[in-house]
C-alpha cells in the first residue's frame, strides 16, 4: 500500500518564527519584563489622564486612545507568549514584534508630546480659594503660546505625572523595539 498524499494546503505555511521563550519563561527575559512595564506604566498613563477629567479633549483624547489601545494590545501579546499560543499561529513573530513596537513607539511619542503640551499650556494659571470664603478666584499670567488651559493644582499635578509616565512608556517601547530588531536580524 502506498502512503496517503500530503495535503498541499497543510504544508504551505511556514513554521512560526519566534526567538522568545514561551510560557512563564518569557517573563525572565528583558523583553518580557519590558512588556510588563509597558502594561503597568501604560495603565498608569490611562488612569492618570482619565482622572484629570481630560481638560483638553482634543489633545488628551489621542493620549487616551493610544494608552488604552497599547495597553490592550500589549496585554494580548503577553498573553499569547505566556499561554504558548504564539507557537500555534504560523507567522514571523520576530517581525511582528518589531513592527508592533515601532508603531507603539511612534504613537506613544506623539501621545507624550501632546500630554506635555497640555501640561505646559497651563501657562502659570492657577485657581486659588479666597480667604474666609467659599468662592474661588482665577489667577492668570500672560500665556506663552496659542494653547491655554486652566488647570487646578490637582489636575496640573496629575498631568505632570501622566507626562512623566508617558515618557517612561515611550522608553520601554523603544527598548522593546531595539531588542526585537536584534532578534529579527539574527
Backbone as ProteinMPNN parsed JSONL, in Angstrom:
{"seq_chain_A": "XXXXXXXXXXXXXXXXXXXXXXXXXXXXXXXXXXXXXXXXXXXXXXXXXXXXXXXXXXXXXXXXXXXXXXXXXXXXXXXXXXXXXXXXXXXXXXXXXXXXXXXXXXXXXXXXXXXXXXXXXXXXXXXXXXXXXXXXXXXXXXXXXXXXXXXXXXXXXXXXXXXXXXXXXXXXXXXXXXXXXXXXXX", "coords_chain_A": {"N_chain_A": [[0.832, -1.166, 0.0], [0.388, 2.246, -0.627], [1.557, 5.369, 0.773], [-0.628, 7.927, 2.082], [-1.336, 10.82, 0.115], [0.276, 13.921, 0.712], [-1.324, 16.728, 2.047], [-1.396, 19.629, 0.212], [-2.175, 22.142, 1.114], [-1.808, 22.044, 3.828], [0.913, 21.987, 4.128], [1.886, 24.341, 3.184], [2.269, 26.514, 4.834], [4.665, 28.435, 6.592], [6.814, 27.508, 9.315], [6.246, 28.784, 12.617], [8.151, 31.629, 13.498], [9.885, 32.446, 16.187], [11.809, 33.917, 18.647], [11.706, 34.354, 21.308], [11.267, 32.79, 24.493], [8.528, 30.627, 25.318], [5.631, 30.496, 27.451], [5.848, 30.865, 31.033], [8.512, 31.419, 31.127], [9.106, 33.532, 29.459], [8.82, 35.78, 30.964], [11.155, 36.002, 32.289], [12.961, 37.145, 30.646], [14.538, 40.078, 29.223], [12.92, 41.319, 27.345], [10.371, 40.352, 28.008], [10.071, 41.457, 30.564], [10.1, 44.166, 29.886], [7.729, 44.341, 28.373], [5.885, 43.824, 30.398], [6.365, 46.118, 31.951], [5.564, 48.045, 30.097], [2.814, 47.537, 30.044], [2.134, 48.032, 32.744], [2.994, 50.774, 33.251], [1.74, 52.002, 31.094], [-0.934, 51.539, 31.738], [-1.021, 53.154, 34.0], [-0.698, 55.699, 32.812], [-3.08, 55.835, 31.382], [-4.965, 55.766, 33.526], [-4.198, 58.074, 34.957], [-4.581, 60.192, 33.095], [-7.312, 59.921, 32.643], [-8.248, 60.486, 35.21], [-7.731, 63.147, 35.425], [-9.831, 64.508, 34.471], [-9.792, 65.152, 31.802], [-9.042, 67.867, 30.607], [-8.396, 69.062, 28.146], [-9.78, 67.902, 25.574], [-9.204, 67.551, 22.841], [-6.414, 67.241, 22.609], [-5.793, 65.417, 24.688], [-7.477, 63.339, 24.128], [-6.276, 61.809, 22.132], [-4.107, 60.871, 23.601], [-5.425, 59.259, 25.457], [-6.591, 57.378, 23.687], [-4.274, 56.158, 22.578], [-2.984, 55.157, 24.901], [-4.897, 53.37, 25.977], [-5.352, 51.598, 23.815], [-2.725, 50.591, 23.32], [-2.264, 49.427, 25.799], [-4.133, 47.28, 25.851], [-3.333, 45.854, 23.53], [-0.655, 45.188, 24.141], [-1.121, 43.639, 26.407], [-2.548, 41.532, 25.247], [-0.559, 40.522, 23.527], [1.388, 39.688, 25.395], [-0.126, 37.758, 26.68], [-0.449, 35.875, 24.612], [2.197, 34.983, 24.439], [2.739, 33.979, 27.037], [0.8, 31.977, 27.37], [1.552, 30.273, 25.357], [0.323, 30.204, 22.926], [1.329, 31.571, 20.792], [3.031, 29.93, 19.448], [1.393, 28.34, 17.979], [0.343, 29.865, 15.99], [1.069, 30.475, 12.767], [3.395, 32.515, 11.832], [5.792, 35.156, 11.329], [6.931, 35.947, 14.177], [8.983, 37.46, 15.213], [9.317, 39.568, 13.386], [6.739, 40.731, 13.574], [6.843, 41.53, 16.226], [8.824, 43.567, 16.175], [7.579, 45.343, 14.37], [5.139, 45.97, 15.681], [6.106, 47.155, 18.075], [7.49, 49.302, 16.996], [5.422, 50.862, 15.821], [3.931, 51.356, 18.156], [5.819, 52.805, 19.582], [6.049, 55.141, 17.992], [3.391, 56.146, 18.167], [3.118, 56.441, 20.949], [5.132, 58.276, 21.478], [4.105, 60.524, 20.198], [1.823, 60.818, 21.781], [3.018, 61.369, 24.238], [4.213, 63.867, 23.666], [1.914, 65.416, 23.173], [0.639, 65.24, 25.662], [2.554, 66.485, 27.253], [2.409, 69.015, 26.104], [-0.175, 69.768, 26.83], [0.141, 69.932, 29.586], [2.14, 71.893, 29.785], [0.801, 74.029, 28.71], [-0.61, 75.179, 30.676], [0.352, 77.586, 31.531], [0.953, 79.023, 33.85], [-1.39, 79.663, 35.062], [-3.605, 79.48, 37.786], [-5.899, 78.285, 40.255], [-7.162, 79.784, 43.047], [-8.48, 79.621, 46.328], [-10.452, 82.07, 47.88], [-9.547, 83.786, 50.861], [-11.297, 83.019, 53.857], [-13.698, 82.401, 52.561], [-15.992, 80.731, 50.382], [-15.746, 81.052, 47.764], [-13.869, 81.055, 44.68], [-10.965, 82.317, 43.039], [-9.622, 83.128, 39.9], [-6.38, 83.145, 38.883], [-4.436, 84.505, 36.43], [-1.601, 84.443, 34.45], [0.364, 85.968, 31.848], [-0.228, 84.229, 28.873], [1.952, 81.837, 27.279], [1.787, 80.684, 24.797], [-0.17, 79.525, 21.959], [-2.046, 77.738, 22.853], [-3.984, 77.476, 25.69], [-4.598, 76.483, 28.904], [-6.577, 76.066, 31.81], [-5.873, 74.758, 34.729], [-6.583, 73.085, 37.751], [-4.609, 72.834, 40.76], [-4.455, 70.155, 41.46], [-5.237, 68.849, 39.042], [-3.168, 69.77, 37.411], [-0.928, 68.599, 38.669], [-1.535, 65.892, 38.313], [-1.438, 65.745, 35.524], [1.266, 66.321, 35.113], [2.423, 64.014, 36.251], [1.295, 62.11, 34.5], [2.54, 62.879, 32.13], [5.226, 62.286, 32.713], [5.097, 59.483, 33.106], [4.177, 58.739, 30.571], [6.422, 59.332, 29.068], [8.203, 57.462, 30.165], [6.962, 55.066, 29.37], [7.236, 55.37, 26.628], [10.016, 55.11, 26.421], [10.224, 52.426, 27.237], [8.888, 51.099, 25.122], [10.655, 51.794, 23.1], [12.996, 50.445, 23.918], [12.031, 47.791, 23.749], [11.562, 47.645, 21.008], [14.16, 47.927, 19.956], [15.447, 45.64, 21.022], [13.814, 43.675, 19.878], [14.371, 44.157, 17.185], [17.048, 43.36, 17.051], [16.727, 40.618, 17.565], [15.212, 39.908, 15.338], [16.949, 40.375, 13.182], [18.828, 38.373, 13.415]], "CA_chain_A": [[0.0, 0.0, 0.0], [1.152, 3.5, -0.672], [1.213, 6.352, 1.805], [-1.569, 8.936, 1.582], [-0.69, 12.029, -0.403], [0.296, 15.046, 1.653], [-2.222, 17.826, 1.714], [-0.543, 20.782, -0.08], [-2.579, 23.312, 1.905], [-1.276, 21.901, 5.182], [2.365, 22.148, 4.143], [2.298, 25.592, 2.563], [2.546, 27.536, 5.829], [5.972, 28.315, 7.231], [6.752, 27.295, 10.757], [6.329, 30.064, 13.309], [9.494, 32.075, 13.844], [9.866, 33.218, 17.423], [13.044, 33.725, 19.401], [11.421, 34.456, 22.735], [10.714, 31.562, 25.065], [7.086, 30.656, 25.557], [5.265, 30.162, 28.823], [6.294, 31.825, 32.045], [9.93, 31.734, 30.901], [9.227, 34.815, 28.76], [8.9, 36.826, 31.982], [12.539, 36.06, 32.772], [13.781, 37.823, 29.639], [14.416, 41.536, 29.238], [11.752, 41.687, 26.539], [9.18, 40.07, 28.799], [9.983, 42.462, 31.628], [9.713, 45.438, 29.268], [6.305, 44.285, 28.028], [5.165, 44.006, 31.665], [6.473, 47.539, 32.304], [4.699, 48.775, 29.159], [1.437, 47.367, 30.504], [1.986, 48.701, 34.035], [3.08, 52.229, 33.13], [0.693, 52.423, 30.165], [-2.16, 51.597, 32.528], [-0.944, 54.356, 34.835], [-0.979, 56.859, 31.957], [-4.515, 55.777, 31.124], [-5.667, 56.143, 34.75], [-3.898, 59.462, 35.309], [-5.248, 61.113, 32.168], [-8.752, 59.846, 32.901], [-8.567, 61.119, 36.491], [-7.559, 64.602, 35.33], [-11.076, 64.992, 33.862], [-9.48, 65.459, 30.408], [-9.366, 69.28, 30.383], [-8.226, 69.425, 26.733], [-10.123, 66.644, 24.901], [-8.587, 67.418, 21.526], [-5.063, 66.708, 22.781], [-5.744, 64.262, 25.569], [-8.215, 62.235, 23.528], [-5.283, 60.964, 21.471], [-3.339, 60.215, 24.661], [-6.277, 58.183, 25.968], [-6.695, 56.347, 22.656], [-3.003, 55.434, 22.481], [-2.692, 54.406, 26.122], [-5.842, 52.255, 26.111], [-5.09, 50.637, 22.738], [-1.439, 49.93, 23.565], [-2.436, 48.598, 26.993], [-4.799, 46.029, 25.493], [-2.521, 45.098, 22.568], [0.489, 44.612, 24.857], [-1.654, 42.567, 27.255], [-2.853, 40.419, 24.35], [0.723, 39.981, 23.072], [1.982, 38.953, 26.508], [-0.96, 36.577, 26.895], [-0.077, 34.891, 23.585], [3.505, 34.413, 24.766], [2.681, 33.223, 28.289], [-0.009, 30.767, 27.176], [2.15, 29.439, 24.332], [-0.479, 30.223, 21.697], [2.109, 32.157, 19.699], [3.658, 28.83, 18.716], [0.383, 27.713, 17.121], [-0.001, 30.79, 14.913], [2.19, 30.441, 11.833], [3.801, 33.825, 11.341], [7.111, 35.583, 11.784], [6.681, 36.718, 15.386], [10.062, 38.431, 15.419], [8.98, 40.752, 12.596], [5.56, 41.359, 14.174], [7.296, 42.169, 17.461], [9.48, 44.829, 15.797], [6.589, 46.215, 13.743], [4.223, 46.463, 16.716], [6.784, 48.074, 18.988], [7.801, 50.534, 16.256], [4.193, 51.664, 15.762], [3.602, 51.798, 19.512], [6.788, 53.856, 19.919], [5.642, 56.373, 17.303], [2.137, 56.655, 18.727], [3.324, 56.871, 22.332], [5.918, 59.512, 21.467], [3.149, 61.596, 19.891], [0.982, 60.999, 22.967], [3.85, 62.044, 25.237], [4.352, 65.276, 23.275], [0.624, 66.078, 23.383], [0.404, 65.351, 27.107], [3.461, 67.536, 27.732], [1.87, 70.296, 25.636], [-1.325, 70.085, 27.68], [0.647, 70.333, 30.893], [2.867, 73.158, 29.647], [-0.123, 75.091, 28.305], [-1.234, 75.77, 31.852], [0.78, 78.976, 31.44], [1.035, 79.69, 35.134], [-2.713, 79.94, 35.62], [-3.967, 78.627, 38.902], [-7.152, 78.634, 40.916], [-6.981, 79.926, 44.489], [-9.665, 79.931, 47.114], [-10.344, 83.33, 48.606], [-9.533, 83.546, 52.307], [-12.56, 83.172, 54.581], [-14.799, 82.386, 51.607], [-16.121, 79.503, 49.594], [-15.532, 81.428, 46.368], [-12.522, 80.884, 44.143], [-10.539, 83.348, 42.107], [-8.735, 82.619, 38.866], [-5.209, 83.994, 38.682], [-3.883, 84.197, 35.116], [-0.445, 85.192, 33.975], [0.374, 86.094, 30.387], [0.008, 82.918, 28.246], [3.159, 81.764, 26.462], [1.578, 80.088, 23.481], [-1.511, 79.595, 21.389], [-2.933, 76.881, 23.627], [-4.011, 77.942, 27.067], [-5.505, 75.691, 29.726], [-6.663, 76.437, 33.221], [-5.921, 73.518, 35.484], [-6.416, 73.21, 39.197], [-3.312, 72.288, 41.163], [-4.584, 68.701, 41.392], [-5.194, 68.457, 37.629], [-1.817, 70.041, 36.915], [-0.037, 67.565, 39.215], [-1.863, 64.628, 37.648], [-0.925, 65.828, 34.155], [2.725, 66.191, 35.179], [2.699, 62.588, 36.447], [0.952, 61.412, 33.255], [3.595, 63.192, 31.16], [6.426, 61.523, 33.084], [4.865, 58.066, 32.819], [4.11, 58.569, 29.114], [7.81, 59.297, 28.602], [8.77, 56.171, 30.584], [6.393, 54.04, 28.483], [7.886, 55.562, 25.326], [11.341, 54.483, 26.531], [10.03, 50.968, 27.273], [8.605, 50.649, 23.756], [11.895, 51.938, 22.333], [13.846, 49.314, 24.291], [11.457, 46.568, 23.176], [11.769, 47.668, 19.562], [15.583, 47.678, 19.685], [15.727, 44.222, 21.281], [13.119, 42.902, 18.849], [15.104, 44.309, 15.93], [18.237, 42.498, 17.137], [16.278, 39.225, 17.396], [14.725, 39.73, 13.972], [18.075, 40.396, 12.245], [19.668, 37.17, 13.567]], "C_chain_A": [[0.883, 1.237, 0.0], [0.669, 4.441, 0.435], [0.228, 7.361, 1.232], [-0.805, 10.187, 1.15], [-0.794, 13.151, 0.625], [-0.629, 16.146, 1.149], [-1.372, 19.073, 1.447], [-0.919, 22.017, 0.736], [-1.983, 23.252, 3.306], [0.225, 22.145, 5.227], [2.82, 23.488, 3.587], [2.618, 26.695, 3.571], [3.94, 27.354, 6.406], [5.792, 28.049, 8.725], [6.862, 28.644, 11.458], [7.768, 30.385, 13.699], [9.388, 32.955, 15.075], [11.116, 32.889, 18.22], [12.816, 33.788, 20.899], [10.936, 33.115, 23.256], [9.22, 31.73, 25.304], [6.805, 30.205, 26.982], [5.781, 31.227, 29.785], [7.767, 32.194, 31.905], [10.116, 33.072, 30.196], [9.36, 35.955, 29.767], [10.298, 36.951, 32.575], [13.483, 36.71, 31.767], [13.585, 39.33, 29.767], [13.187, 41.989, 28.45], [10.457, 41.453, 27.301], [8.977, 41.079, 29.916], [9.557, 43.803, 31.048], [8.24, 45.452, 28.872], [5.461, 44.445, 29.298], [5.208, 45.464, 32.111], [5.623, 48.407, 31.382], [3.245, 48.712, 29.62], [1.21, 48.148, 31.798], [1.969, 50.223, 33.888], [2.057, 52.778, 32.134], [-0.662, 52.493, 30.848], [-2.182, 52.807, 33.446], [-1.227, 55.621, 34.029], [-2.475, 56.948, 31.706], [-5.294, 56.276, 32.343], [-5.438, 57.613, 35.088], [-4.603, 60.452, 34.391], [-6.754, 61.097, 32.409], [-9.122, 60.552, 34.202], [-8.369, 62.629, 36.47], [-8.781, 65.27, 34.713], [-10.878, 65.499, 32.44], [-9.835, 66.916, 30.077], [-9.23, 69.734, 28.931], [-8.508, 68.171, 25.905], [-9.453, 66.461, 23.549], [-7.192, 66.811, 21.637], [-5.078, 65.412, 23.583], [-6.606, 63.101, 25.079], [-7.277, 61.273, 22.818], [-4.455, 60.204, 22.503], [-4.142, 59.046, 25.227], [-6.388, 57.044, 24.959], [-5.424, 55.502, 22.6], [-2.77, 54.589, 23.725], [-3.624, 53.206, 26.284], [-5.556, 51.184, 25.058], [-3.793, 49.876, 22.979], [-1.515, 49.026, 24.79], [-3.047, 47.249, 26.617], [-3.985, 45.209, 24.492], [-1.306, 44.465, 23.244], [0.041, 43.484, 25.775], [-1.967, 41.325, 26.421], [-1.569, 39.731, 23.879], [1.377, 39.155, 24.177], [1.184, 37.686, 26.803], [-0.644, 35.49, 25.873], [1.249, 34.221, 23.917], [3.436, 33.528, 26.007], [1.89, 31.93, 28.117], [0.582, 29.818, 26.136], [1.37, 29.408, 23.034], [0.283, 30.817, 20.519], [2.763, 31.072, 18.853], [2.677, 28.163, 17.755], [-0.021, 28.592, 15.948], [1.214, 30.909, 14.003], [2.452, 31.82, 11.248], [5.205, 34.126, 11.85], [6.924, 36.514, 12.979], [7.771, 37.746, 15.642], [9.795, 39.712, 14.631], [7.778, 41.481, 13.194], [5.912, 42.087, 15.465], [7.926, 43.528, 17.16], [8.453, 45.81, 15.241], [5.637, 46.811, 14.78], [4.908, 47.482, 17.621], [7.217, 49.361, 18.292], [6.572, 51.443, 16.186], [3.809, 52.197, 17.142], [4.55, 52.906, 19.965], [6.394, 55.177, 19.267], [4.39, 56.976, 17.931], [2.332, 57.167, 20.149], [4.192, 58.118, 22.406], [5.008, 60.7, 21.163], [2.253, 61.867, 21.094], [1.75, 61.718, 24.068], [3.974, 63.529, 24.924], [3.042, 66.027, 23.515], [0.302, 66.239, 24.865], [1.313, 66.417, 27.715], [2.962, 68.912, 27.307], [0.669, 70.719, 26.473], [-0.865, 70.59, 29.038], [1.334, 71.69, 30.82], [1.944, 74.314, 29.3], [-0.857, 75.704, 29.484], [-0.827, 77.236, 31.983], [0.839, 79.712, 32.751], [-0.313, 80.023, 35.733], [-2.979, 78.987, 36.769], [-5.236, 79.157, 39.551], [-6.895, 78.661, 42.415], [-8.328, 80.169, 45.145], [-9.427, 81.247, 47.835], [-10.356, 83.047, 50.104], [-10.905, 83.854, 52.916], [-13.765, 83.188, 53.643], [-14.847, 81.034, 50.919], [-15.923, 79.781, 48.117], [-14.083, 81.194, 45.972], [-12.225, 82.019, 43.192], [-9.555, 82.713, 41.134], [-7.601, 83.611, 38.672], [-4.556, 83.581, 37.372], [-2.674, 85.081, 34.867], [-0.498, 85.213, 32.455], [0.656, 84.735, 29.754], [1.202, 82.961, 27.297], [2.913, 81.241, 25.065], [0.151, 80.252, 23.016], [-2.521, 78.774, 22.175], [-2.84, 77.32, 25.079], [-5.022, 77.105, 27.83], [-5.493, 76.239, 31.139], [-6.88, 75.145, 33.993], [-5.854, 73.84, 36.969], [-5.057, 72.602, 39.548], [-3.331, 70.764, 41.081], [-4.491, 68.217, 39.948], [-3.803, 68.669, 37.042], [-0.847, 68.962, 37.388], [-0.278, 66.216, 38.545], [-1.321, 64.63, 36.221], [0.595, 65.769, 34.11], [3.102, 64.719, 35.336], [2.398, 61.792, 35.177], [2.005, 61.662, 32.183], [4.843, 62.374, 31.443], [6.24, 60.047, 32.747], [4.73, 57.804, 31.323], [5.512, 58.53, 28.523], [8.465, 57.963, 28.96], [8.251, 55.048, 29.685], [7.008, 54.147, 27.093], [9.27, 54.928, 25.33], [11.231, 52.959, 26.562], [9.75, 50.419, 25.879], [9.843, 50.773, 22.873], [12.846, 50.777, 22.635], [13.342, 48.004, 23.716], [11.683, 46.503, 21.679], [13.224, 47.352, 19.219], [15.915, 46.206, 19.914], [15.032, 43.321, 20.265], [13.823, 42.983, 17.511], [16.355, 43.435, 15.926], [17.857, 41.03, 16.966], [15.873, 38.951, 15.961], [15.875, 39.641, 12.981], [18.957, 39.16, 12.361], [19.307, 36.11, 12.569]], "O_chain_A": [[1.978, 1.248, 0.561], [-0.444, 4.328, 0.948], [0.243, 7.626, 0.03], [0.216, 10.554, 1.731], [-1.806, 13.307, 1.308], [-0.684, 16.435, -0.046], [-0.689, 19.542, 2.356], [-0.06, 22.852, 1.017], [-1.686, 24.287, 3.903], [0.754, 22.482, 6.285], [4.022, 23.749, 3.523], [3.188, 27.718, 3.192], [4.351, 26.227, 6.68], [4.744, 28.337, 9.304], [7.508, 29.555, 10.94], [8.505, 29.519, 14.17], [8.868, 34.069, 15.015], [11.438, 31.721, 18.437], [13.65, 33.321, 21.675], [10.262, 32.378, 22.536], [8.723, 32.844, 25.469], [7.659, 29.601, 27.631], [6.106, 32.345, 29.384], [8.221, 33.173, 32.498], [11.175, 33.688, 30.319], [9.952, 36.988, 29.454], [10.585, 37.911, 33.289], [14.683, 36.81, 32.022], [12.601, 39.797, 30.34], [12.499, 42.93, 28.846], [9.543, 42.275, 27.239], [7.854, 41.505, 30.185], [8.742, 44.505, 31.647], [7.573, 46.475, 29.023], [4.436, 45.125, 29.277], [4.208, 45.994, 32.596], [5.03, 49.391, 31.824], [2.533, 49.715, 29.589], [0.206, 48.848, 31.932], [1.037, 50.883, 34.348], [1.56, 53.891, 32.306], [-1.453, 53.396, 30.576], [-3.231, 53.418, 33.651], [-1.921, 56.517, 34.508], [-3.065, 58.024, 31.809], [-6.184, 57.116, 32.208], [-6.375, 58.319, 35.462], [-5.161, 61.444, 34.86], [-7.399, 62.145, 32.382], [-10.193, 61.153, 34.295], [-8.793, 63.321, 37.396], [-8.765, 66.474, 34.46], [-11.736, 66.217, 31.925], [-10.802, 67.176, 29.361], [-9.883, 70.696, 28.525], [-7.575, 67.445, 25.563], [-9.162, 65.333, 23.151], [-6.83, 65.951, 20.835], [-4.448, 64.428, 23.198], [-6.468, 61.984, 25.577], [-7.459, 60.058, 22.892], [-4.137, 59.031, 22.307], [-3.597, 57.965, 25.449], [-6.29, 55.875, 25.331], [-5.492, 54.273, 22.578], [-2.396, 53.421, 23.615], [-3.178, 52.132, 26.69], [-5.523, 49.995, 25.376], [-3.76, 48.652, 22.855], [-0.891, 47.966, 24.812], [-2.54, 46.201, 27.016], [-3.95, 43.983, 24.597], [-0.964, 43.32, 22.947], [0.741, 42.48, 25.911], [-1.684, 40.202, 26.839], [-1.5, 38.503, 23.836], [1.864, 38.053, 23.927], [1.763, 36.654, 27.142], [-0.578, 34.311, 26.223], [1.409, 33.02, 23.699], [4.013, 32.441, 26.024], [2.272, 30.895, 28.663], [0.152, 28.668, 26.045], [1.721, 28.656, 22.125], [-0.084, 30.586, 19.367], [3.02, 31.279, 17.667], [3.096, 27.489, 16.814], [-0.66, 28.117, 15.009], [2.267, 31.39, 14.424], [1.805, 32.233, 10.286], [5.73, 33.415, 12.708], [6.776, 37.725, 12.813], [7.506, 38.796, 16.227], [10.015, 40.813, 15.137], [7.79, 42.707, 13.309], [5.346, 43.139, 15.764], [7.605, 44.523, 17.81], [8.461, 46.986, 15.606], [5.361, 48.011, 14.761], [4.354, 48.546, 17.899], [7.302, 50.407, 18.934], [6.662, 52.641, 16.455], [3.409, 53.353, 17.277], [4.135, 53.839, 20.652], [6.405, 56.218, 19.923], [4.338, 58.178, 18.195], [1.781, 58.203, 20.519], [4.011, 58.94, 23.305], [5.122, 61.754, 21.789], [1.954, 63.023, 21.395], [1.197, 62.577, 24.755], [3.854, 64.362, 25.822], [3.059, 67.155, 24.008], [-0.247, 67.262, 25.275], [0.889, 67.168, 28.593], [3.079, 69.874, 28.067], [0.515, 71.899, 26.79], [-1.412, 71.553, 29.573], [1.136, 72.538, 31.689], [2.275, 75.469, 29.57], [-1.638, 76.64, 29.315], [-1.599, 78.042, 32.501], [0.778, 80.942, 32.759], [-0.377, 80.61, 36.813], [-2.609, 77.815, 36.713], [-5.59, 80.327, 39.406], [-6.455, 77.665, 42.988], [-9.199, 80.836, 44.587], [-8.333, 81.504, 48.339], [-11.088, 82.173, 50.568], [-11.572, 84.816, 52.538], [-14.739, 83.898, 53.891], [-13.862, 80.297, 50.885], [-15.931, 78.858, 47.302], [-13.19, 81.143, 46.818], [-13.133, 82.611, 42.609], [-8.753, 81.861, 41.514], [-7.83, 84.773, 38.338], [-4.162, 82.425, 37.217], [-2.719, 86.298, 35.048], [-1.33, 84.535, 31.852], [1.683, 84.13, 30.061], [1.443, 83.955, 26.612], [3.795, 81.36, 24.214], [-0.632, 81.008, 23.592], [-3.714, 79.077, 22.167], [-1.75, 77.509, 25.619], [-6.186, 77.03, 27.436], [-4.5, 76.808, 31.592], [-7.94, 74.524, 33.913], [-5.15, 74.76, 37.385], [-4.437, 71.935, 38.721], [-2.343, 70.149, 40.679], [-3.75, 67.278, 39.657], [-3.318, 67.845, 36.267], [-0.037, 68.465, 36.606], [0.668, 65.486, 38.248], [-0.799, 63.615, 35.759], [1.161, 65.221, 33.163], [3.991, 64.227, 34.642], [3.16, 60.896, 34.815], [2.329, 60.761, 31.411], [5.453, 61.829, 30.524], [7.13, 59.428, 32.164], [5.134, 56.741, 30.853], [5.767, 57.778, 27.582], [9.199, 57.395, 28.151], [9.019, 54.173, 29.284], [7.271, 53.131, 26.449], [9.66, 54.279, 24.359], [12.065, 52.272, 25.972], [10.307, 49.391, 25.492], [10.056, 49.943, 21.99], [13.431, 50.195, 21.721], [14.134, 47.188, 23.245], [11.964, 45.434, 21.135], [13.489, 46.589, 18.289], [16.591, 45.59, 19.091], [15.598, 42.314, 19.838], [13.873, 41.998, 16.775], [16.686, 42.834, 14.904], [18.571, 40.276, 16.303], [16.159, 37.88, 15.425], [15.778, 38.887, 12.013], [19.773, 38.919, 11.471], [19.913, 35.039, 12.559]]}, "name": "protein", "num_of_chains": 1, "seq": "XXXXXXXXXXXXXXXXXXXXXXXXXXXXXXXXXXXXXXXXXXXXXXXXXXXXXXXXXXXXXXXXXXXXXXXXXXXXXXXXXXXXXXXXXXXXXXXXXXXXXXXXXXXXXXXXXXXXXXXXXXXXXXXXXXXXXXXXXXXXXXXXXXXXXXXXXXXXXXXXXXXXXXXXXXXXXXXXXXXXXXXXXX"}
